[in-house]
Amino acid sequence: MTPICFTFETLVALAGRAIHNAAMFLDVISEVCARVSSG
């Protein structure tokens, strides 16, 4: 395994994790906004 491929796969894994965390974060934000607007 070459370092370039390892780095690329690592970046892909980190990007996927970041996207997953961002999606969870946005879900929390939207839920809070819904509660604030309804309350």
LORO-56573 format. One record per atom (N, C-alpha, C): x, y, z; residue in three letters; atom name; residue number from 1. Coordinates in steps of 0.001 Angstrom, whole numbers, plus 500000, padded with zeros to 6 digits. Example, Ala and Ser with C-alpha at 12.3 -4.5 7.8 and 13.67 -1.06 7.14 Angstrom:
BEGIN
[[513190, 494310, 507800], "ALA", "N", 1] [[512300, 495500, 507800], "ALA", "CA", 1] [[513200, 496700, 507800], "ALA", "C", 1] [[512850, 497750, 507080], "SER", "N", 2] [[513670, 498940, 507140], "SER", "CA", 2] [[512900, 500030, 507870], "SER", "C", 2] 
//
This chain:
BEGIN
[[500849, 498801, 500000], "MET", "N", 1] [[500000, 500000, 500000], "MET", "CA", 1] [[500881, 501245, 500000], "MET", "C", 1] [[500671, 502113, 499024], "THR", "N", 2] [[501498, 503310, 498942], "THR", "CA", 2] [[500954, 504386, 499885], "THR", "C", 2] [[501819, 505252, 500358], "PRO", "N", 3] [[501385, 506316, 501279], "PRO", "CA", 3] [[500296, 507190, 500661], "PRO", "C", 3] [[500339, 507384, 499332], "ILE", "N", 4] [[499342, 508243, 498690], "ILE", "CA", 4] [[497954, 507610, 498814], "ILE", "C", 4] [[497879, 506318, 498521], "CYS", "N", 5] [[496592, 505633, 498624], "CYS", "CA", 5] [[496110, 505640, 500077], "CYS", "C", 5] [[497057, 505405, 501002], "PHE", "N", 6] [[496677, 505406, 502418], "PHE", "CA", 6] [[496153, 506775, 502817], "PHE", "C", 6] [[496839, 507824, 502364], "THR", "N", 7] [[496415, 509180, 502709], "THR", "CA", 7] [[495052, 509469, 502105], "THR", "C", 7] [[494850, 509040, 500848], "PHE", "N", 8] [[493576, 509290, 500185], "PHE", "CA", 8] [[492440, 508583, 500918], "PHE", "C", 8] [[492653, 507314, 501270], "GLU", "N", 9] [[491599, 506586, 501980], "GLU", "CA", 9] [[491355, 507192, 503358], "GLU", "C", 9] [[492427, 507661, 503990], "THR", "N", 10] [[492265, 508299, 505295], "THR", "CA", 10] [[491443, 509570, 505165], "THR", "C", 10] [[491733, 510369, 504117], "LEU", "N", 11] [[490970, 511595, 503909], "LEU", "CA", 11] [[489505, 511279, 503622], "LEU", "C", 11] [[489272, 510227, 502838], "VAL", "N", 12] [[487887, 509837, 502538], "VAL", "CA", 12] [[487164, 509420, 503817], "VAL", "C", 12] [[487848, 508662, 504660], "ALA", "N", 13] [[487232, 508223, 505915], "ALA", "CA", 13] [[486956, 509423, 506818], "ALA", "C", 13] [[487915, 510343, 506914], "LEU", "N", 14] [[487710, 511533, 507744], "LEU", "CA", 14] [[486591, 512400, 507190], "LEU", "C", 14] [[486523, 512517, 505862], "ALA", "N", 15] [[485463, 513319, 505243], "ALA", "CA", 15] [[484104, 512690, 505531], "ALA", "C", 15] [[484023, 511362, 505423], "GLY", "N", 16] [[482763, 510692, 505710], "GLY", "CA", 16] [[482346, 510898, 507158], "GLY", "C", 16] [[483308, 510818, 508053], "ARG", "N", 17] [[483005, 511030, 509475], "ARG", "CA", 17] [[482579, 512467, 509721], "ARG", "C", 17] [[483251, 513413, 509074], "ALA", "N", 18] [[482901, 514827, 509241], "ALA", "CA", 18] [[481494, 515092, 508716], "ALA", "C", 18] [[481161, 514488, 507566], "ILE", "N", 19] [[479820, 514671, 507008], "ILE", "CA", 19] [[478771, 514071, 507936], "ILE", "C", 19] [[479089, 512910, 508503], "HIS", "N", 20] [[478164, 512258, 509426], "HIS", "CA", 20] [[477952, 513132, 510665], "HIS", "C", 20] [[479045, 513671, 511210], "ASN", "N", 21] [[478935, 514541, 512387], "ASN", "CA", 21] [[478164, 515810, 512051], "ASN", "C", 21] [[478408, 516369, 510854], "ALA", "N", 22] [[477702, 517587, 510448], "ALA", "CA", 22] [[476213, 517302, 510305], "ALA", "C", 22] [[475860, 516138, 509774], "ALA", "N", 23] [[474449, 515790, 509615], "ALA", "CA", 23] [[473776, 515677, 510980], "ALA", "C", 23] [[474446, 515029, 511931], "MET", "N", 24] [[473888, 514918, 513281], "MET", "CA", 24] [[473753, 516296, 513904], "MET", "C", 24] [[474763, 517157, 513696], "PHE", "N", 25] [[474740, 518504, 514256], "PHE", "CA", 25] [[473574, 519300, 513680], "PHE", "C", 25] [[473357, 519182, 512366], "LEU", "N", 26] [[472257, 519903, 511730], "LEU", "CA", 26] [[470916, 519363, 512215], "LEU", "C", 26] [[470834, 518062, 512464], "ASP", "N", 27] [[469591, 517499, 513002], "ASP", "CA", 27] [[469283, 518114, 514367], "ASP", "C", 27] [[470308, 518246, 515197], "VAL", "N", 28] [[470108, 518840, 516520], "VAL", "CA", 28] [[469683, 520297, 516376], "VAL", "C", 28] [[470348, 521026, 515485], "ILE", "N", 29] [[470016, 522440, 515290], "ILE", "CA", 29] [[468574, 522594, 514810], "ILE", "C", 29] [[468178, 521772, 513828], "SER", "N", 30] [[466812, 521884, 513293], "SER", "CA", 30] [[465781, 521536, 514366], "SER", "C", 30] [[466114, 520554, 515211], "GLU", "N", 31] [[465181, 520182, 516283], "GLU", "CA", 31] [[465037, 521326, 517283], "GLU", "C", 31] [[466155, 521953, 517641], "VAL", "N", 32] [[466108, 523087, 518572], "VAL", "CA", 32] [[465318, 524238, 517964], "VAL", "C", 32] [[465546, 524502, 516680], "CYS", "N", 33] [[464821, 525594, 516022], "CYS", "CA", 33] [[463324, 525301, 515997], "CYS", "C", 33] [[462965, 524052, 515748], "ALA", "N", 34] [[461551, 523687, 515717], "ALA", "CA", 34] [[460922, 523883, 517093], "ALA", "C", 34] [[461638, 523503, 518129], "ARG", "N", 35] [[461097, 523667, 519482], "ARG", "CA", 35] [[460957, 525145, 519828], "ARG", "C", 35] [[461938, 525950, 519438], "VAL", "N", 36] [[461890, 527375, 519761], "VAL", "CA", 36] [[460743, 528049, 519008], "VAL", "C", 36] [[460586, 527715, 517725], "SER", "N", 37] [[459550, 528359, 516922], "SER", "CA", 37] [[458155, 527915, 517364], "SER", "C", 37] [[458035, 526680, 517837], "SER", "N", 38] [[456723, 526181, 518253], "SER", "CA", 38] [[456405, 526626, 519682], "SER", "C", 38] [[457456, 526822, 520489], "GLY", "N", 39] [[457242, 527179, 521872], "GLY", "CA", 39] [[457200, 528667, 522071], "GLY", "C", 39] 
//
